[in-house]
Amino acid sequence: MASRVSTDPRVLAGKPVIRGTRIPVYLILDLLAAGNTRKEILAEYPQLKDADITAAIQYASRLLQGELIEA
């Protein structure tokens, strides 16, 4: 997960994004919550990989568990 999610104060004000993109983790989670499938998300954002979607979910899970995230 850490190799796919990063935070940088110079990118989207430090919000967690998929490394090498400006696609925030919250966008992926919002799309999933809205009922989009992984396949639909990957078609809309071809720079993403399936593992990026998994990493976004893992990031959110660990954040909610209260684990310190150093991305």
N, C-alpha and C positions, 0 to 999 in steps of 0.2 A: 504494500500500500504506500509506504513512504517514498518509494521510487516513482510513483505515479501522481501523487498529490503534493503540491508545494504551496508555500505561502511566501510572498515577497512584497514588502511594503510598496514597491514600485509597480506592482501588477494588481489591478483592481483593489487598491487600498489595502492590500494584505489579506484579502479574502482567500480561502483555500481554492486553488484551481488545479485542473489537470496539467501536470508538468508539460511545459513547452507550448501551452495554449493559453488563451484568455477565457476558457470555459470554466465557470465556477462550479464547484461541487454542488451548491444549492440548486443550480439549474438542472443538473442531471436528476437530482432527487425530486424536484418539482415535476419534471417530465414523467418520471416513473409514477409519482403519486397521481398524476392526471390520467394515467392509464396507458401511456405510451409503452410499447414493447422495446426491448433492447434493440431489436432489428430496426425499428422505426427511428430510434435515437441515433443509431449508427449511420442510417441513411441520411438523416438530417445534418449530422456532424461527422463527415467522413474522416476527419483527422483523429477521431476517437477510435479506440480499440475496445473490445468487449471487456478486457481486463480493467480499463479505465472506469467503466460503470461499476464493476465489482469494487474497485478501490474507493469510489465515492461512497458506496453503501457502507463499506468497512469503516471509512473515516467517520461518517455520521454515527455509526454504532459506537465506536470507541469514544467519540466526543461525548455522547450521551451517557456512557458508562463512567464518565468523569476521569478517563485516562488523559494524561498530558500528551498532547500531540506536538511533536517536533518535526514538522515537515520541511 
